[in-house]
Amino acid sequence: MIVLIAPEKDIPNEIEILQQLFEEGLEYYHFRKPDKNYEEHVAYLNQIDEKYHDRIVTHYFHELINEFNLKGIHFQEQKRIDALENGSEYFIGLNMIGKTMSSSFHEPSALENCDIEFDYHLLSPVFSSISKKGYEGRGFDVNHIDKTIIGMGGINTDTIQKTLELGFQGIGVLGGVWNAENPVESFKKIKRYYEELKMK
């Protein structure tokens, strides 16, 4: 699977590019906009064709899942620690039937020892980040962990094969798409290469 993380700050023609990415087969779009308030999250989602809402996973304002037909919710590391340590109370009032739940991790040991059953886990940084300067890759090998783990950090066509060799079941992309001159073409190239490698 390929997870695309939203650019933190809005970029020109972002919604238009995003809709093209959905048309090209993007299935997991992580809607991560830390600077947007609730109303701005709603406004953003309202600009996206409804038929693509079920490919969007929200990082903030999990209650959006009740108002939009979203794919699921994601927990940043601290949010997971704060919210989920309290048990199932967090989910009261959230319509989670048929929805995905995922979380971010930065240490394989924390991921391996996490008792919460997430549908998939984002682990970073595998390689040095394209979008965050100074975020050095750590080359995590997760072949021994029996969970669905998506490798993030420095993912582009040069690093996909190594990511899969390290035991990751999917890739998470941010800078490899959004920092490209043509994000749609970059995504298509990454997707094509990823799918070829998975078929080997």
WOPETA-V311159 format. One record per backbone hydrogen bond with DSSP energy under -1.0 kcal/mol. CO is the residue of the C=O (numbers start at 1). NH is the residue of the N-H. Records with the same first field share a line. If there is no record, write none. Layout:
# WOPETA-V311159
CO = NH + NH
This chain:
# WOPETA-V311159
1 = 171
3 = 173
4 = 30
11 = 14
13 = 17
14 = 18
15 = 19
16 = 20
17 = 21
18 = 22
19 = 23
20 = 24
21 = 26
22 = 25
28 = 4
29 = 57
30 = 6 + 32
31 = 59
33 = 36
37 = 41
38 = 42
39 = 43
40 = 44
41 = 45
42 = 46
44 = 47
45 = 48
49 = 52
50 = 53
52 = 55
53 = 56
55 = 29
56 = 71 + 72
57 = 31
58 = 74
61 = 64
62 = 65
63 = 66
64 = 68
68 = 70
71 = 100
72 = 58
73 = 102
75 = 104
76 = 80
77 = 81
78 = 82
79 = 83
80 = 84
84 = 87
88 = 91
89 = 92
91 = 94
94 = 96
96 = 99
100 = 73
101 = 119
102 = 75
103 = 122
105 = 124
107 = 111
108 = 112
109 = 113
116 = 118
121 = 150
122 = 105
123 = 152
125 = 138
126 = 139
132 = 135
134 = 136
135 = 129
142 = 145
145 = 147
148 = 121
149 = 169
150 = 123
151 = 172
152 = 126
153 = 127
156 = 159 + 160
159 = 163
160 = 164
161 = 165
162 = 166
163 = 168
164 = 167
166 = 142
170 = 151
171 = 3
173 = 5
174 = 177 + 178
175 = 179
177 = 180
182 = 186
183 = 187
184 = 188
185 = 189
186 = 190
187 = 191
188 = 192
189 = 193
190 = 194
191 = 195
192 = 196
193 = 197
194 = 198
195 = 199
